Amino acid sequence: MEHLSHLALEIPKTDKPRVIIIGGGFAGIQFAKGLKKANYQVVMFDRNNYHAFQPLLYQVATAGLEPDSIAGALRPLFENQKDFYFRMARVTEVDVTNKLVKTLVGEIDCDYLVLANGSKTNYFGNQIMMDKTFLLKQVPQALDLRSHMLQNFEQSVMVKDAFEKDALTNFVVVGGGPTGVEVSGALGELKKHVLPNDYPELDFEIMKLHLVDARPRLLTAMSEKSSDKAYKYIENFDVNVKLNTLVKGYDGKTVTLSDGTEIPARTVVWAAGVKGNLIKGIPKSSVERGRVLVDSFNRVQGAERVYAIGDIAIMPTSSNPNGGPMVAQVAMQQGKLLAKNFIKSQKKTAWNPFKYNDKGSMATIGRNKAVVDLPRFHFGGFFAWTIWMFIHLISIIGFRNRVVVFSNWVWNYLTYDRGTRLIIRTFVKEKSPKPKLPFNFHQY
Amino acid sequence: MEHLSHLALEIPKTDKPRVIIIGGGFAGIQFAKGLKKANYQVVMFDRNNYHAFQPLLYQVATAGLEPDSIAGALRPLFENQKDFYFRMARVTEVDVTNKLVKTLVGEIDCDYLVLANGSKTNYFGNQIMMDKTFLLKQVPQALDLRSHMLQNFEQSVMVKDAFEKDALTNFVVVGGGPTGVEVSGALGELKKHVLPNDYPELDFEIMKLHLVDARPRLLTAMSEKSSDKAYKYIENFDVNVKLNTLVKGYDGKTVTLSDGTEIPARTVVWAAGVKGNLIKGIPKSSVERGRVLVDSFNRVQGAERVYAIGDIAIMPTSSNPNGGPMVAQVAMQQGKLLAKNFIKSQKKTAWNPFKYNDKGSMATIGRNKAVVDLPRFHFGGFFAWTIWMFIHLISIIGFRNRVVVFSNWVWNYLTYDRGTRLIIRTFVKEKSPKPKLPFNFHQY
């Protein structure tokens, strides 16, 4: 990998041990913050200068929130943290034996290496899906989906062909986990309450929403009761749920399902799965199911003073032999605990093993409806929806973002409006044939 | 110009006369709204699906506001307006004799044609400036400048070469009108209050701000008193003002001024002037100083039933022989009046000529300082700054946007913070040599 010769990683060597954290997500942030008063030099790498709250990305995509509401710059989180260095640089490789991190800006060594670089979309080897579908893993992807969706509606009032009109207004969401369910519900809300006001010329009966999952029920990580409720709620939003169904093919215009159904759709959202975001140099023996195998102290198996936390780490335990779920709660708890254990090292006391404190899981389905699974209790409906909102609000980092998200929710709820229906990025997923749009094509 | 064969402009013919408006800015919106209850079919074209409040774009560029605060979708403004059609499509040519409008989606005829397509950046023929400088005319440009600026700071903590470090942290603003003055002030504020917290490793003495203007004073459209005050205020923000000075050259790294000074700068903001956004097909005899010549009823000279309003129109009068200023107030007033005159036509009463009601002009210079020129009164300082904020707030379209902007201002003022320091669009102005960035280069 070519280096950028005008740049260098010049981080002063002190007598403190150096910890490198790869990734500024939930796990990395909690770990770095936990070391604030400890005697370590902390160096954090991320290819973005911000962290994003992924569970609400679907609201950015459906024009309910702007990116600044759910994302925040990383640097301000560590403003008063001494001997902390942030570098916006892509890590290309790690050498776990020599504790060496290679980036596009050069390489740097450390005493302790913490992998916290999360997960990425799993296409299960399907290249066509990779080229032609939309994702909800990163902020720019959410903005792309938003622009694409609004562009399609602008075109739908001008399109001559009935098939094309169908394709422009139909949506297929692949994957019935929380992201798939939540984005389907949000699209249902747009169809019911928002878009018909904008496009009075369009008969919204033609806008069809499909949610496809290979498994026999939605939200497989939740209780069956919640799955059933979610199914009922989402059908109320006119979403056509197809379970036990695979996507067989997609040419950018028509989705073919395993049951033979063909759906005209210019927009397919891929929310079918994630996998570990593995970096080159992780020994094969340390990888299991595409994630980095760790013990109950988040120590990477087969490497010294190397740790993995959050989505990238897989920690098989007796209660979770396949490894814990890839969710924010695990990432935060592992980040916090590892920092505490690092401090214990300096105090020469024994480390505590990780024990997941499962606070429950939940998903929202459009206006007024959600399902919540607490360890001993499952419920749904309006009360679940208020709980969902409250938990998400307190999980967002930063007081400003909480206020902005809350105000937007109140506004959207009271007015049945979405404030951010702006096509700022002209976006065309399909690169070939050359995009033809009725306006200037500028790839801003 | 190639047409998009799958799209068509199928707008139903009624017995109402058809009015086509090109452009959904201040002038076009006011005109179209004014015809709400009149007996006309109204068709509006714009290449964006939103209107933007240009005077605050510099705050989007300097991370103070998100685009949704100062821009709004066009369609919701006309939700309940009957026989109104919006088409997001680029107009390529007009035929003023046959009242024909040609777009990328096909052509359409009308009974009345209203040109409201505003202004564009004037480079005064300087191709280098066109390729290498940043603008503040459109929302994507403001976001580009924001991302570019933050990327440069991220690189500045890694760069080896002293010249390059200088270039990454220096800013040259060309043009001492309101946009140039306001963006310089905002950059001064970032230098003083915001960026040093983010980059404690960087000595902010090296961040140099330059404001260059060919004319002998700043804000030439305002009183000399206000010019002098603005000069004083802006120097307090460490902005180096160079009057009577031209930019002679720029290679993407070094700006050369007419006095021989060379300034290393990776960021040059071009705010030196605007010109009419002329469409192909406007007869040469109707063009003056790059704008469309109109009489006091906004009728285009030499064409029947064709009108021009706002920045695109030039209306020489005895008090303004060079034509009125290209500002929002003129555009709004002309749009409103033309709609009233259209209604008068149907009532067969006489049209009223345009008379500009000059409500004064103003500019803000960073925190707490502004200058205001009222017709008979000039003042500056903190009181002017509160007036500036109030007037801008009430000028923004839509209650939601006013609330969002106001809340952001209160937050920014109280915390000395900027909420939106996210590098979402990786942006490199200079296309050749190929950009090298320390992170993934994705042109989202």
Chai-1 contact restraints between the chains, C-beta under 6 A:
chainA,res_idxA,chainB,res_idxB,connection_type,confidence,min_distance_angstrom,max_distance_angstrom,comment,restraint_id
A,L4,B,K436,contact,1.0,0.0,6.0,A-B,restraint_1
A,L4,B,P438,contact,1.0,0.0,6.0,A-B,restraint_2
A,H6,B,E164,contact,1.0,0.0,6.0,A-B,restraint_3
A,L7,B,M158,contact,1.0,0.0,6.0,A-B,restraint_4
A,L7,B,V159,contact,1.0,0.0,6.0,A-B,restraint_5
A,L7,B,P438,contact,1.0,0.0,6.0,A-B,restraint_6
A,A8,B,K160,contact,1.0,0.0,6.0,A-B,restraint_7
A,R47,B,F439,contact,1.0,0.0,6.0,A-B,restraint_8
A,R47,B,N440,contact,1.0,0.0,6.0,A-B,restraint_9
A,N49,B,I423,contact,1.0,0.0,6.0,A-B,restraint_10
A,Y50,B,L422,contact,1.0,0.0,6.0,A-B,restraint_11
A,E66,B,E66,contact,1.0,0.0,6.0,A-B,restraint_12
A,E66,B,D68,contact,1.0,0.0,6.0,A-B,restraint_13
A,P67,B,I424,contact,1.0,0.0,6.0,A-B,restraint_14
A,D68,B,E66,contact,1.0,0.0,6.0,A-B,restraint_15
A,D68,B,G419,contact,1.0,0.0,6.0,A-B,restraint_16
A,D68,B,T420,contact,1.0,0.0,6.0,A-B,restraint_17
A,A71,B,L422,contact,1.0,0.0,6.0,A-B,restraint_18
A,A73,B,R421,contact,1.0,0.0,6.0,A-B,restraint_19
A,R75,B,D198,contact,1.0,0.0,6.0,A-B,restraint_20
A,E79,B,N197,contact,1.0,0.0,6.0,A-B,restraint_21
A,M88,B,E154,contact,1.0,0.0,6.0,A-B,restraint_22
A,M88,B,F439,contact,1.0,0.0,6.0,A-B,restraint_23
A,A89,B,P438,contact,1.0,0.0,6.0,A-B,restraint_24
A,R90,B,F439,contact,1.0,0.0,6.0,A-B,restraint_25
A,R90,B,N440,contact,1.0,0.0,6.0,A-B,restraint_26
A,L104,B,P438,contact,1.0,0.0,6.0,A-B,restraint_27
A,V105,B,M158,contact,1.0,0.0,6.0,A-B,restraint_28
A,V105,B,P438,contact,1.0,0.0,6.0,A-B,restraint_29
A,V139,B,I424,contact,1.0,0.0,6.0,A-B,restraint_30
A,P140,B,I424,contact,1.0,0.0,6.0,A-B,restraint_31
A,P140,B,Y444,contact,1.0,0.0,6.0,A-B,restraint_32
A,E154,B,M88,contact,1.0,0.0,6.0,A-B,restraint_33
A,M158,B,L7,contact,1.0,0.0,6.0,A-B,restraint_34
A,M158,B,V105,contact,1.0,0.0,6.0,A-B,restraint_35
A,V159,B,L7,contact,1.0,0.0,6.0,A-B,restraint_36
A,K160,B,A8,contact,1.0,0.0,6.0,A-B,restraint_37
A,E164,B,H6,contact,1.0,0.0,6.0,A-B,restraint_38
A,N197,B,E79,contact,1.0,0.0,6.0,A-B,restraint_39
A,D198,B,R75,contact,1.0,0.0,6.0,A-B,restraint_40
A,R400,B,G419,contact,1.0,0.0,6.0,A-B,restraint_41
A,G419,B,D68,contact,1.0,0.0,6.0,A-B,restraint_42
A,G419,B,R400,contact,1.0,0.0,6.0,A-B,restraint_43
A,T420,B,D68,contact,1.0,0.0,6.0,A-B,restraint_44
A,R421,B,A73,contact,1.0,0.0,6.0,A-B,restraint_45
A,L422,B,Y50,contact,1.0,0.0,6.0,A-B,restraint_46
A,L422,B,A71,contact,1.0,0.0,6.0,A-B,restraint_47
A,I423,B,N49,contact,1.0,0.0,6.0,A-B,restraint_48
A,I424,B,P67,contact,1.0,0.0,6.0,A-B,restraint_49
A,I424,B,V139,contact,1.0,0.0,6.0,A-B,restraint_50
A,I424,B,P140,contact,1.0,0.0,6.0,A-B,restraint_51
A,K436,B,L4,contact,1.0,0.0,6.0,A-B,restraint_52
A,P438,B,L4,contact,1.0,0.0,6.0,A-B,restraint_53
A,P438,B,L7,contact,1.0,0.0,6.0,A-B,restraint_54
A,P438,B,A89,contact,1.0,0.0,6.0,A-B,restraint_55
A,P438,B,L104,contact,1.0,0.0,6.0,A-B,restraint_56
A,P438,B,V105,contact,1.0,0.0,6.0,A-B,restraint_57
A,F439,B,R47,contact,1.0,0.0,6.0,A-B,restraint_58
A,F439,B,M88,contact,1.0,0.0,6.0,A-B,restraint_59
A,F439,B,R90,contact,1.0,0.0,6.0,A-B,restraint_60
A,N440,B,R47,contact,1.0,0.0,6.0,A-B,restraint_61
A,N440,B,R90,contact,1.0,0.0,6.0,A-B,restraint_62
A,Q443,B,Q443,contact,1.0,0.0,6.0,A-B,restraint_63
A,Y444,B,P140,contact,1.0,0.0,6.0,A-B,restraint_64
